[in-house]
Amino acid sequence: MEVAIHDISKKAVLAIIEVSDFDNSENPKLNTFIDSQLQSIKDRLIDDKIKSGIRNLLRNGSYSPNGRAKPASEFLINTYITSGQFPSINPIVNINNYISIKSNLPASVFDLNKINGPIQLRLGIPNESYVFNNAGHEIKLTDLITLSDNNGPFGTPVKDSMRCKCFADCKNALGVIYCAKSLLDLSTLKGHMNEWQELCQTYLQSSYIKINIIGYD
């Protein structure tokens, strides 16, 4: 799937993976793998250079990536370090969150069947928002890097919309890693995507996977 980058095309990079026809049922072997991998790097999880670079990527207009507005990758890493436990949700979300923690990059995964039409990466406009959890809480999107389709915004590097989230019945997904051109070289970003692909093939038995990285000149 193609994604057009607007407003921030000079500094943003997106790594995209389409995963189709996969098994999203509970997967203890995947959970064991993730736990062992994260335990082996637990003492060196935080990369200050990447943390700073991602916050700079999110600083646009009035948006300030601090406190509850900080990137989702920071929440995941802090939660894991504090609790010592990986928050298991479902396999496709677990793979997304594992890659996000390991890379220090914010990542999102969406149910591809819930996305309507072409996707744009742009800055949120004034008064734009969406619900991001079951409690009905909303995130304001003004000047925040935002993914949108024909039905409006559905994802950001901070919190994703309930509209397109992946639940246990998800069989076709779109994964996205948000990065900055000046932060990582293409080969490093490809390495993260290749691991994402390998995990989907090994543990989810996906029948089709496609990777696309856009934004590099």
Protein Blocks (a to p, Z undefined) as FASTA:
>chain_A
ZZddehjlmmpccdddddehiafbdcfklmmmmmmmmmmmmmmmbcfklmmmmmmmmmgh
jbccehjlbcfklmmmmmmmmnopacdfbfklmmmmmmmmmnopacddddfklpgcjddd
ddddehiacdfbfnopacdfehpacdddfkopfbdfkbccfklmccfklcbdcddddddf
klpcfklmmmmmmmmmmmmmmmnopabdcdddehiZZ
